[in-house]
Amino acid sequence: MKLSTILYALGFISITASAASYLTGKTKTGTEGQHTGLFVGEWPPTFFILGKIVEDRERQGDL
């Protein structure tokens, strides 16, 4: 499996994890889960950008 594919998959997984954490994170005592969901929600762009960089290098034959 290509590294770029793994990075793209991690991006989609982190979107799902972020949404799940945000939606289930509101409790009677606080909003820690919502904060975690927002934090994890900032990861997908990084994974997608890294995936694109790696994909370009794979096409050039560098990796």
Secondary structure, 3 states (H helix, E strand, C coil): CCHHHHHHHHHHHHHHHHHHHHHHCCCCCCCHHHHHHHHHCCCHHHHHHHHHHHHHHHHHCCC
